[in-house]
Amino acid sequence: MHTVGQILEKINNYISGLCFVHAPEDLYAPIDYVLSIGGKRIRPVLMLMAYNLYKEDISAALAPAAGIEIFHNYTLLHDDLMDKADMRRGKKTVHKVWNDNTAILSGDAMLILAYQYIAKTSLEHLKEMLDLFSITALEVCEGQQYDIDFEQQNNVTERDYLEMIRLKTAVLLAACLKMGAIQGGASQQDADLLYDFGINIGLAFQLKDDFLDVYGDPVVFGKNIGGDILCNKKTYLMIKTLELSNDTQKAELHKWMQTTTFDPENKISGVVAIYNEVGVKIRCENKMRDYYDNAIRSLEKVSVEKEKKNELINLVQGLMYRNN
């Protein structure tokens, strides 16, 4: 079995060895730029770890894993454009370095490249891999649309939000695990269990992001706390607080959400005070723990030796208890 570090090194080396820059340069240079920035590579690592549960040599799965990373970065490229974001991982975003049209077209090219690399799998598993990826890619788009829609809606429920993050975040993590299992020759039951494992980890992962934006340590978190509050983002914390708050608290929240001129620190402290009054912090922590426990139960049922799952458990524990 490979360690997480060994797998990360292999996928980083593989992606670094890919050469996308050729004519027309303005189409391909942004792709090379985005992939060179790096990142945690969680998604390809999960695919390769699932594959490694069944096969020792992971080299045959590197190309599809790279395809997943290309796809993930394509979604980030377009997200940054839609959000008008200036920075990504400490670097200027593509639409800032080049322009909006380049970001759109280079992103489109990345989606096609993702399919090409995912198709570099055995003929035996090709259709199943492409079918799963196609369904997942469409679901990610659905999740992004829901996220956009929620910005203009005042009646978003907890159930709505959880479905949105399931689509936007969790299904891709789940698909990575299932695709790794498929390539490794896992049984249908194991592949489905690993998919369920990924869904629950993905939900916990996104809730953790929401949590850290409010309750994280800015020094460790790597960015200012309260960004979601300043943007009136309808996170789990905000939605649950609106549900639990009394009339006075609700009026105060709406006041902060509707005010266009404010001191950022005052708005953050005012909203967090209401979060604390209704006890949403512990509710979010409990929700994360429930999803994590569900994930571990699914993983325990996967029919490989317990020792082979240890690296996967260590990885998701790190995601669950991370501070950034």
C-alpha positions as CSV (number, residue, x, y, z in Angstrom):
1,M,0.0,0.0,0.0
2,H,1.1,3.5,-0.8
3,T,1.0,6.3,1.7
4,V,-0.9,9.5,1.0
5,G,2.4,11.3,0.5
6,Q,3.7,8.8,-2.0
7,I,0.4,9.0,-4.0
8,L,0.5,12.8,-3.9
9,E,4.1,12.8,-5.2
10,K,3.2,10.5,-8.1
11,I,0.2,12.5,-9.2
12,N,2.1,15.8,-8.9
13,N,5.0,14.4,-11.0
14,Y,2.5,13.1,-13.6
15,I,0.7,16.4,-13.9
16,S,4.0,18.3,-14.0
17,G,5.1,16.1,-16.9
18,L,2.1,17.1,-19.0
19,C,2.7,19.7,-21.6
20,F,-0.3,21.8,-22.7
21,V,1.4,24.9,-24.1
22,H,1.3,24.9,-27.9
23,A,-0.5,27.0,-30.5
24,P,-2.7,28.9,-30.0
25,E,-0.8,29.8,-26.9
26,D,-3.6,32.0,-25.4
27,L,-5.8,29.0,-25.3
28,Y,-3.3,26.6,-23.6
29,A,-1.1,28.8,-21.5
30,P,-3.9,29.5,-19.0
31,I,-4.4,25.7,-18.6
32,D,-0.7,25.2,-17.8
33,Y,-0.8,28.2,-15.4
34,V,-3.8,26.9,-13.5
35,L,-2.4,23.4,-13.1
36,S,1.1,24.7,-12.1
37,I,-0.4,26.6,-9.1
38,G,-0.9,23.2,-7.4
39,G,-3.3,22.6,-4.6
40,K,-4.1,19.7,-2.3
41,R,-5.0,17.4,-5.2
42,I,-7.6,15.7,-2.9
43,R,-9.7,14.4,-5.7
44,P,-7.0,12.5,-7.7
45,V,-5.5,11.3,-4.5
46,L,-8.8,9.8,-3.5
47,M,-9.2,8.1,-6.8
48,L,-5.7,6.6,-6.6
49,M,-6.2,5.5,-3.0
50,A,-9.4,3.7,-3.9
51,Y,-7.6,2.0,-6.8
52,N,-4.7,1.1,-4.4
53,L,-7.1,-0.8,-2.2
54,Y,-7.3,-3.4,-5.0
55,K,-4.1,-3.0,-7.0
56,E,-0.6,-2.3,-5.8
57,D,0.8,-0.6,-9.0
58,I,-1.2,2.7,-9.4
59,S,0.5,3.8,-12.6
60,A,-2.4,2.7,-14.8
61,A,-4.8,5.0,-13.0
62,L,-2.6,8.2,-13.1
63,A,-4.1,9.5,-16.4
64,P,-7.7,9.3,-15.3
65,A,-6.7,10.8,-11.9
66,A,-5.1,13.7,-13.8
67,G,-8.3,14.0,-15.8
68,I,-10.2,14.5,-12.6
69,E,-7.8,17.2,-11.4
70,I,-8.1,19.0,-14.8
71,F,-11.9,18.9,-14.5
72,H,-11.8,20.2,-10.9
73,N,-9.5,23.1,-11.9
74,Y,-11.8,23.8,-14.9
75,T,-14.7,24.3,-12.4
76,L,-12.5,26.6,-10.3
77,L,-11.5,28.7,-13.4
78,H,-15.2,29.3,-14.3
79,D,-16.2,29.8,-10.6
80,D,-13.6,32.5,-10.3
81,L,-14.9,34.2,-13.4
82,M,-18.5,34.0,-12.1
83,D,-17.5,35.3,-8.6
84,K,-15.2,38.0,-10.1
85,A,-12.5,36.6,-7.8
86,D,-9.0,38.2,-8.1
87,M,-6.9,35.5,-6.5
88,R,-6.8,31.8,-6.3
89,R,-4.2,30.0,-4.1
90,G,-2.2,33.2,-3.8
91,K,-2.0,33.8,-7.5
92,K,-4.0,36.0,-9.9
93,T,-7.0,34.3,-11.4
94,V,-7.0,33.5,-15.2
95,H,-9.5,36.2,-16.1
96,K,-7.2,38.7,-14.3
97,V,-4.0,37.6,-16.0
98,W,-5.7,37.3,-19.4
99,N,-9.4,38.2,-19.8
100,D,-12.9,36.9,-19.4
101,N,-13.2,35.4,-22.9
102,T,-9.9,33.5,-22.5
103,A,-11.0,32.2,-19.1
104,I,-14.3,30.8,-20.7
105,L,-12.6,29.2,-23.7
106,S,-9.6,27.8,-21.8
107,G,-12.1,26.4,-19.3
108,D,-14.0,24.7,-22.1
109,A,-10.8,23.2,-23.4
110,M,-10.0,21.9,-19.9
111,L,-13.3,20.0,-19.8
112,I,-12.5,18.3,-23.1
113,L,-9.0,17.5,-21.9
114,A,-10.5,16.0,-18.7
115,Y,-12.6,13.6,-20.8
116,Q,-9.5,12.7,-22.9
117,Y,-7.4,11.8,-19.8
118,I,-10.3,9.9,-18.1
119,A,-10.7,7.9,-21.3
120,K,-7.1,6.6,-20.9
121,T,-8.5,3.7,-18.9
122,S,-8.9,0.1,-19.9
123,L,-11.5,-0.7,-22.5
124,E,-13.2,-3.0,-20.0
125,H,-14.1,-0.1,-17.7
126,L,-14.3,2.7,-20.3
127,K,-18.0,3.1,-20.6
128,E,-18.7,2.8,-16.9
129,M,-16.0,5.4,-16.2
130,L,-17.2,7.9,-18.8
131,D,-20.9,7.4,-17.8
132,L,-20.2,8.1,-14.1
133,F,-18.0,11.1,-15.0
134,S,-20.6,12.6,-17.3
135,I,-23.4,12.3,-14.7
136,T,-21.1,13.8,-12.1
137,A,-19.9,16.7,-14.2
138,L,-23.6,17.6,-14.9
139,E,-24.4,17.4,-11.2
140,V,-21.6,19.7,-10.4
141,C,-23.1,22.3,-12.8
142,E,-26.5,21.8,-11.1
143,G,-24.9,22.5,-7.8
144,Q,-23.2,25.6,-9.0
145,Q,-26.5,26.9,-10.4
146,Y,-28.3,26.3,-7.1
147,D,-25.5,28.2,-5.4
148,I,-26.0,31.1,-7.7
149,D,-29.8,31.0,-7.3
150,F,-29.6,31.0,-3.5
151,E,-27.9,34.4,-3.6
152,Q,-31.2,35.9,-4.7
153,Q,-33.4,33.8,-2.4
154,N,-34.4,34.5,1.2
155,N,-36.2,31.1,1.8
156,V,-33.3,28.7,1.4
157,T,-33.8,25.7,3.8
158,E,-31.2,23.5,5.4
159,R,-32.4,20.7,3.1
160,D,-31.9,23.0,0.0
161,Y,-28.4,23.9,1.1
162,L,-27.3,20.3,1.9
163,E,-28.5,19.2,-1.6
164,M,-26.6,22.1,-3.2
165,I,-23.3,21.1,-1.5
166,R,-24.0,17.4,-2.2
167,L,-24.1,18.3,-5.9
168,K,-21.4,21.1,-6.0
169,T,-18.8,19.3,-3.8
170,A,-19.6,15.8,-2.6
171,V,-20.5,14.0,-5.8
172,L,-17.1,14.7,-7.3
173,L,-15.3,13.3,-4.3
174,A,-17.6,10.3,-4.3
175,A,-17.1,9.7,-8.1
176,C,-13.3,9.8,-7.6
177,L,-13.5,7.0,-5.1
178,K,-15.9,5.0,-7.2
179,M,-13.9,5.5,-10.4
180,G,-10.8,4.3,-8.6
181,A,-12.6,1.2,-7.3
182,I,-14.0,0.5,-10.8
183,Q,-10.5,0.6,-12.4
184,G,-9.1,-1.5,-9.6
185,G,-11.7,-4.3,-10.3
186,A,-13.7,-3.8,-7.1
187,S,-17.1,-5.5,-6.7
188,Q,-20.2,-3.3,-7.5
189,Q,-21.0,-3.4,-3.7
190,D,-17.6,-2.1,-2.8
191,A,-17.7,0.6,-5.5
192,D,-21.1,1.8,-4.2
193,L,-19.9,1.8,-0.6
194,L,-16.9,3.9,-1.5
195,Y,-19.3,6.3,-3.3
196,D,-21.4,6.6,-0.2
197,F,-18.2,7.1,1.8
198,G,-17.3,10.0,-0.5
199,I,-20.7,11.7,-0.4
200,N,-20.6,11.8,3.4
201,I,-17.0,13.0,3.5
202,G,-17.8,15.7,0.9
203,L,-20.8,17.0,3.0
204,A,-18.6,17.1,6.1
205,F,-15.8,18.7,4.1
206,Q,-18.0,21.6,2.9
207,L,-19.6,22.1,6.3
208,K,-16.1,22.4,7.7
209,D,-15.3,25.1,5.3
210,D,-18.4,27.0,6.4
211,F,-17.4,26.5,10.0
212,L,-13.8,27.6,9.6
213,D,-14.9,30.8,7.8
214,V,-16.5,31.9,11.1
215,Y,-14.7,30.0,13.9
216,G,-11.3,29.3,12.4
217,D,-8.1,30.9,13.5
218,P,-7.2,33.5,10.8
219,V,-3.5,32.9,11.2
220,V,-3.9,29.1,10.6
221,F,-6.9,29.5,8.2
222,G,-4.7,31.6,5.8
223,K,-7.3,34.3,5.2
224,N,-9.6,36.7,7.0
225,I,-12.4,35.3,9.0
226,G,-16.0,36.2,8.1
227,G,-15.8,36.5,4.4
228,D,-19.0,34.5,4.0
229,I,-20.8,36.8,6.4
230,L,-19.6,40.0,4.5
231,C,-20.9,38.5,1.2
232,N,-24.2,37.4,2.8
233,K,-23.5,33.9,1.7
234,K,-26.2,31.5,2.7
235,T,-24.1,28.9,4.5
236,Y,-25.3,26.2,6.8
237,L,-24.6,28.5,9.8
238,M,-26.6,31.4,8.4
239,I,-29.5,29.2,7.2
240,K,-29.7,27.3,10.5
241,T,-29.5,30.6,12.5
242,L,-32.3,32.1,10.6
243,E,-34.4,29.0,11.3
244,L,-33.6,29.0,15.0
245,S,-33.6,32.7,15.8
246,N,-36.4,34.7,17.4
247,D,-38.1,37.7,15.8
248,T,-35.6,40.2,17.3
249,Q,-32.6,38.1,16.2
250,K,-34.1,37.6,12.8
251,A,-34.6,41.3,12.3
252,E,-31.0,42.0,13.3
253,L,-29.7,39.4,10.8
254,H,-31.8,40.9,8.0
255,K,-30.6,44.3,8.9
256,W,-27.0,43.3,8.5
257,M,-27.8,41.4,5.3
258,Q,-29.6,44.4,3.7
259,T,-27.2,47.1,4.9
260,T,-24.8,48.2,2.1
261,T,-22.6,50.5,4.1
262,F,-21.1,49.0,7.2
263,D,-17.9,48.4,9.1
264,P,-16.7,44.9,8.3
265,E,-15.6,44.0,11.8
266,N,-18.9,45.3,13.2
267,K,-21.0,43.2,10.8
268,I,-19.0,40.0,11.4
269,S,-19.1,40.4,15.2
270,G,-22.8,41.3,15.1
271,V,-23.8,38.3,13.1
272,V,-21.5,35.9,15.0
273,A,-23.0,37.1,18.3
274,I,-26.4,35.9,17.0
275,Y,-24.8,32.6,15.8
276,N,-23.6,32.1,19.4
277,E,-26.9,33.0,21.0
278,V,-28.8,30.4,19.0
279,G,-26.0,27.7,19.5
280,V,-25.4,27.1,15.8
281,K,-21.7,26.3,16.3
282,I,-22.4,23.0,18.2
283,R,-25.1,22.1,15.7
284,C,-22.7,22.5,12.8
285,E,-20.1,20.5,14.6
286,N,-22.6,17.7,15.3
287,K,-23.8,17.7,11.7
288,M,-20.2,17.3,10.5
289,R,-19.6,14.5,13.0
290,D,-22.8,12.7,11.8
291,Y,-21.6,12.8,8.2
292,Y,-18.1,11.7,9.2
293,D,-19.5,8.7,11.2
294,N,-21.7,7.7,8.3
295,A,-18.7,7.8,6.0
296,I,-16.6,5.6,8.3
297,R,-19.5,3.1,8.6
298,S,-19.6,2.8,4.8
299,L,-15.8,2.4,4.6
300,E,-15.9,-0.4,7.3
301,K,-18.2,-2.4,5.0
302,V,-15.8,-2.3,2.1
303,S,-14.5,-5.9,1.7
304,V,-10.7,-5.3,1.9
305,E,-8.4,-5.8,4.9
306,K,-8.8,-3.2,7.6
307,E,-5.1,-2.3,7.3
308,K,-5.5,-1.3,3.7
309,K,-8.0,1.3,4.7
310,N,-5.8,3.0,7.3
311,E,-4.3,5.6,4.9
312,L,-7.8,6.5,3.7
313,I,-9.0,6.9,7.2
314,N,-6.0,9.1,8.1
315,L,-6.6,11.3,5.1
316,V,-10.3,12.0,5.9
317,Q,-9.5,12.5,9.6
318,G,-7.1,15.2,8.5
319,L,-9.8,16.8,6.4
320,M,-12.3,16.5,9.2
321,Y,-10.1,18.0,11.9
322,R,-8.1,20.5,9.7
323,N,-7.8,24.1,10.6
324,N,-7.4,25.5,7.1
